[in-house]
Amino acid sequence: MHKLNEIFSKIYVVSFKESSRLQSLSNRLSGVDYEVVYGPNKNELNKEDLIQQGYVVATPPFNYSLSVFGCTFTHIEIYKKIKEQKLNNVLILEDDNLLLTENLDYMVNCHKNLPENWDLFFIGLYNINYDYKNILPRNYKNLMYIGDGIYPLEGSNAYAINNNFLDIVLPVQENPHTFRGPEYWDLFNKFNYFSLIEQVLPAIDTKNYKFDDGIIKITEIGHR
């Protein structure tokens, strides 16, 4: 059994059926037991329809593209699955993740250091909205490589949820009038959240960086 499956009760991957990243996903998550959840891509969404449903579109600070809406809707669909199955300790990845296998042991140790009442555990982020008070005392590189290597996308690219997370976040995200896309930092004071700290390293030259022998292209990272 893969180390990720040993510590998480379930692993979901966020994607959509037309994603070019699906071809390499099985190689990048080799040995991992996971379920892919396919959501809408941007071509299946209509801005006017979203506005009629009550979503805030192209209005600061929620100036989200249709791609962001599609991705977030898929996360919400996963939340619903988790709630229906009454699961806890679930890992959620996006389909452009790239496992840094040399860091798995460190991540496992961090997971062991979590208190029993943890609700949200960020794995693929440098920090939590620049709030360092809940960063676990473990100094290492990101488990999931994404973005420019030092500052991964400040979103939901690799994280685990537990306990009270769904009770707090799902009602907000399901309601078009309170929908926040990936930006729900204001809810963090309502649950126990933790993150990992990565080493302060020189920025990776993404033009020459080898993504595990080229199984995922630089143009496929962070794009929908």
Secondary structure as UniProt FT lines:
FT   HELIX           3..7
FT   STRAND          10..15
FT   TURN            17..18
FT   TURN            20..21
FT   HELIX           22..28
FT   TURN            29..31
FT   STRAND          35..38
FT   HELIX           42..44
FT   HELIX           47..53
FT   TURN            60..61
FT   HELIX           66..85
FT   STRAND          90..94
FT   TURN            95..96
FT   HELIX           101..103
FT   HELIX           104..113
FT   TURN            116..117
FT   STRAND          120..122
FT   TURN            129..130
FT   HELIX           132..134
FT   STRAND          135..139
FT   TURN            147..148
FT   STRAND          158..161
FT   TURN            163..164
FT   HELIX           165..174
FT   TURN            176..178
FT   TURN            181..182
FT   HELIX           185..190
FT   STRAND          193..197
FT   TURN            206..208
FT   TURN            212..215
FT   HELIX           218..220
FT   TURN            221..222
//
